[in-house]
Amino acid sequence: MRGLRKTYHRLNLRTVVAVEGLDLDVPAGGVHGFLGPNGAGKTTTIRMLLGLVRPDAGTIHLFGEPVPQRLPQVVGRVGSIVEQPKFLPNFSGRRNLRVLATAIEVPHARVEEVLERVGLRERAGEQFRRYSLGMKQRLAIAATLLKDPDLLIFDEPTNGLDPAGIREIRETMRALADEGRTVLVSSHVLAEVEQVADTVSIVARGRLVAAGRVVDLIGSRAATDVRVGVADRALAGELLVARGWSVRPDGDELVVGGAPDAAALNRALAEAGVFAHTLRTVRPDLEQVFLELTADGAA
């Protein structure tokens, strides 16, 4: 995507800019996290990619083809879940997929393959309305796999799921990427994205603010805090503040700011006769990077 822009005109005549000059590259293969605060334009961007919304300006290329002009030529290589998937509640999971397979001219044998792929084959005969939220989401993923796509697009796939359901979706996305597919996942569950994504793009107010490999984005932020466990926290705190470091209590430990050199901190304590029983540098994670880059970036 290059220079993508999309505005909406509200009934009160107010113009809302959903996406503003967005440049986005998603590498082939692997899991790519598409991150941003609520209102940052993630869903609008995905809808433009799928031809569901027409951009006001900018260009989109999917598998080298311009979208939406030549979307029919490549849409068969794409599977997507945008917003809540819809299935017939009184049909079984298997029957729902067979109806869909017939509509897109896919052999019914493929239904059994995708049910096995998402771990639903044993429950495929049950009515969809009896499925848990996690099972419903896995059935939606199975539906996207009927065409054996090269690109899978999931918009907030873990919303509302319990920890077990989140883990199942995460493992499914990782496995799909390991098969050589590209998985584009929009999410605000940063800890989950960090565990599964190879690369990420972070947007705020409809613009790209950072992109790259997860390890590189995190690694570019130097550690600035050290967590210290000592028997006498009050004394240790006084000693460290006197050395010019900021100190705040956190549970049974002290968090020392501005002290990337844990050895120097430990030496300062030891020279005063105070010995730490735990000492570890606080490494930045994807959530810290995200919050730093998107500060005041929600619409």
FENKAWO-V91650 format. One record per pair of residues at least 6 apart in sequence whose C-alpha atoms are under 7 Angstrom apart, sorted by the first residue. I is the first residue (numbers start at 0). J is the second residue. D is the distance in whole Angstrom. If there is no record, write none. Layout:
BEGIN
i->I j->J d->D
i->I j->J d->D
END
This chain:
BEGIN
i->0 j->21 d->7
i->0 j->22 d->5
i->0 j->23 d->5
i->0 j->24 d->7
i->0 j->58 d->6
i->0 j->59 d->4
i->0 j->60 d->6
i->1 j->21 d->6
i->1 j->22 d->4
i->1 j->23 d->7
i->1 j->57 d->6
i->1 j->58 d->5
i->1 j->59 d->7
i->2 j->20 d->4
i->2 j->21 d->5
i->2 j->22 d->6
i->2 j->56 d->7
i->2 j->57 d->5
i->2 j->58 d->7
i->3 j->18 d->7
i->3 j->19 d->6
i->3 j->20 d->5
i->3 j->21 d->5
i->3 j->22 d->7
i->3 j->54 d->7
i->3 j->56 d->6
i->3 j->57 d->4
i->3 j->58 d->6
i->4 j->18 d->5
i->4 j->19 d->5
i->4 j->20 d->5
i->4 j->21 d->7
i->4 j->54 d->6
i->4 j->55 d->6
i->4 j->56 d->5
i->4 j->57 d->6
i->5 j->16 d->6
i->5 j->17 d->6
i->5 j->18 d->5
i->5 j->19 d->7
i->5 j->54 d->5
i->5 j->55 d->5
i->6 j->14 d->7
i->6 j->15 d->5
i->6 j->16 d->4
i->6 j->17 d->6
i->6 j->18 d->7
i->7 j->14 d->6
i->7 j->15 d->5
i->7 j->16 d->6
i->8 j->14 d->5
i->8 j->15 d->6
i->17 j->39 d->7
i->17 j->40 d->5
i->17 j->43 d->7
i->17 j->205 d->6
i->18 j->40 d->5
i->18 j->205 d->4
i->18 j->206 d->7
i->19 j->205 d->5
i->19 j->206 d->6
i->20 j->206 d->6
i->21 j->205 d->6
i->21 j->206 d->5
i->21 j->207 d->6
i->22 j->207 d->6
i->25 j->31 d->7
i->27 j->181 d->6
i->28 j->176 d->6
i->28 j->179 d->5
i->28 j->180 d->5
i->28 j->181 d->4
i->29 j->176 d->5
i->29 j->177 d->7
i->29 j->179 d->7
i->29 j->180 d->6
i->29 j->181 d->5
i->29 j->182 d->6
i->29 j->197 d->6
i->30 j->173 d->7
i->30 j->176 d->6
i->30 j->181 d->6
i->30 j->182 d->5
i->30 j->183 d->6
i->30 j->195 d->7
i->30 j->196 d->5
i->30 j->197 d->5
i->30 j->198 d->7
i->31 j->182 d->6
i->31 j->183 d->5
i->31 j->184 d->6
i->31 j->196 d->6
i->31 j->197 d->6
i->31 j->198 d->5
i->31 j->199 d->5
i->32 j->183 d->6
i->32 j->184 d->5
i->32 j->185 d->6
i->32 j->192 d->6
i->32 j->196 d->6
i->32 j->198 d->6
i->32 j->199 d->4
i->32 j->200 d->6
i->33 j->183 d->7
i->33 j->184 d->6
i->33 j->185 d->5
i->33 j->186 d->7
i->33 j->199 d->6
i->33 j->200 d->5
i->33 j->201 d->6
i->34 j->185 d->6
i->34 j->186 d->6
i->34 j->187 d->6
i->34 j->200 d->6
i->34 j->201 d->5
i->34 j->202 d->6
i->35 j->41 d->7
i->35 j->187 d->7
i->35 j->201 d->6
i->35 j->202 d->5
i->35 j->203 d->6
i->36 j->203 d->7
i->36 j->296 d->7
i->36 j->297 d->5
i->37 j->297 d->6
i->38 j->297 d->6
i->38 j->298 d->5
i->39 j->202 d->6
i->39 j->203 d->5
i->39 j->204 d->5
i->39 j->205 d->5
i->39 j->297 d->6
i->39 j->298 d->6
i->40 j->204 d->7
i->40 j->205 d->5
i->41 j->185 d->7
i->42 j->154 d->7
i->46 j->52 d->6
i->47 j->53 d->6
i->47 j->54 d->6
i->48 j->59 d->7
i->48 j->66 d->7
i->50 j->66 d->7
i->50 j->67 d->5
i->59 j->65 d->6
i->59 j->66 d->5
i->60 j->66 d->6
i->75 j->146 d->7
i->75 j->148 d->7
i->76 j->148 d->4
i->76 j->149 d->5
i->76 j->150 d->6
i->77 j->148 d->5
i->77 j->149 d->6
i->77 j->150 d->5
i->77 j->151 d->6
i->78 j->143 d->4
i->78 j->144 d->7
i->78 j->148 d->6
i->78 j->150 d->6
i->78 j->151 d->5
i->78 j->152 d->6
i->79 j->143 d->6
i->79 j->151 d->6
i->79 j->152 d->4
i->79 j->153 d->6
i->80 j->152 d->6
i->80 j->153 d->5
i->80 j->154 d->6
i->81 j->153 d->6
i->81 j->154 d->5
i->82 j->154 d->7
i->84 j->139 d->6
i->86 j->95 d->6
i->87 j->95 d->7
i->88 j->126 d->7
i->88 j->127 d->5
i->88 j->128 d->5
i->89 j->126 d->5
i->89 j->127 d->6
i->89 j->128 d->6
i->90 j->126 d->5
i->90 j->127 d->6
i->91 j->123 d->6
i->91 j->124 d->5
i->91 j->125 d->5
i->91 j->126 d->4
i->91 j->127 d->5
i->92 j->123 d->5
i->92 j->124 d->6
i->92 j->125 d->6
i->92 j->126 d->6
i->92 j->127 d->5
i->92 j->138 d->7
i->93 j->123 d->5
i->93 j->124 d->6
i->96 j->110 d->6
i->96 j->142 d->6
i->97 j->107 d->6
i->97 j->110 d->6
i->100 j->106 d->7
i->100 j->107 d->6
i->100 j->145 d->7
i->109 j->145 d->6
i->110 j->145 d->7
i->111 j->120 d->7
i->113 j->141 d->5
i->113 j->144 d->6
i->113 j->145 d->7
i->114 j->120 d->5
i->114 j->141 d->6
i->117 j->137 d->6
i->117 j->141 d->6
i->132 j->160 d->6
i->133 j->160 d->6
i->133 j->164 d->5
i->149 j->180 d->5
i->149 j->181 d->6
i->150 j->180 d->6
i->150 j->181 d->5
i->150 j->182 d->6
i->151 j->181 d->6
i->151 j->182 d->5
i->151 j->183 d->6
i->152 j->182 d->6
i->152 j->183 d->5
i->152 j->184 d->6
i->153 j->183 d->6
i->153 j->184 d->5
i->153 j->185 d->6
i->154 j->184 d->6
i->154 j->185 d->5
i->154 j->186 d->7
i->155 j->184 d->7
i->155 j->185 d->5
i->155 j->186 d->5
i->157 j->165 d->6
i->169 j->195 d->6
i->172 j->182 d->7
i->173 j->195 d->6
i->176 j->182 d->6
i->189 j->285 d->7
i->189 j->286 d->6
i->193 j->285 d->6
i->197 j->212 d->6
i->197 j->213 d->6
i->198 j->211 d->5
i->198 j->212 d->4
i->198 j->213 d->5
i->199 j->210 d->6
i->199 j->211 d->6
i->199 j->212 d->6
i->199 j->213 d->6
i->200 j->209 d->6
i->200 j->210 d->4
i->200 j->211 d->7
i->201 j->207 d->6
i->201 j->208 d->6
i->201 j->209 d->5
i->201 j->210 d->6
i->202 j->208 d->5
i->203 j->293 d->6
i->203 j->296 d->5
i->203 j->297 d->6
i->204 j->296 d->5
i->204 j->297 d->6
i->204 j->298 d->6
i->208 j->292 d->7
i->217 j->283 d->6
i->217 j->284 d->6
i->217 j->285 d->6
i->217 j->288 d->7
i->220 j->283 d->7
i->222 j->259 d->6
i->222 j->280 d->7
i->222 j->281 d->6
i->222 j->282 d->5
i->222 j->283 d->6
i->223 j->256 d->6
i->223 j->257 d->5
i->223 j->258 d->6
i->223 j->259 d->5
i->224 j->254 d->6
i->224 j->255 d->5
i->224 j->256 d->5
i->224 j->257 d->6
i->224 j->258 d->6
i->224 j->259 d->6
i->224 j->280 d->6
i->224 j->281 d->5
i->225 j->254 d->6
i->225 j->255 d->5
i->225 j->256 d->7
i->225 j->258 d->6
i->225 j->259 d->7
i->225 j->261 d->6
i->225 j->278 d->7
i->225 j->279 d->6
i->225 j->280 d->4
i->225 j->281 d->5
i->226 j->252 d->6
i->226 j->253 d->6
i->226 j->254 d->5
i->226 j->255 d->6
i->226 j->278 d->6
i->226 j->279 d->5
i->226 j->280 d->6
i->226 j->281 d->7
i->227 j->252 d->5
i->227 j->253 d->5
i->227 j->254 d->6
i->227 j->275 d->7
i->227 j->277 d->6
i->227 j->278 d->5
i->227 j->279 d->7
i->228 j->251 d->7
i->228 j->252 d->5
i->228 j->253 d->6
i->228 j->275 d->6
i->228 j->276 d->6
i->228 j->277 d->5
i->228 j->278 d->6
i->229 j->274 d->7
i->229 j->275 d->5
i->229 j->276 d->6
i->235 j->268 d->7
i->235 j->273 d->7
i->236 j->246 d->6
i->240 j->246 d->7
i->244 j->255 d->6
i->244 j->256 d->6
i->244 j->257 d->6
i->244 j->258 d->7
i->245 j->255 d->6
i->245 j->256 d->5
i->245 j->257 d->7
i->246 j->253 d->6
i->246 j->254 d->6
i->246 j->255 d->5
i->246 j->256 d->6
i->247 j->253 d->6
i->247 j->254 d->5
i->247 j->255 d->7
i->248 j->254 d->6
i->261 j->280 d->7
i->268 j->274 d->6
END
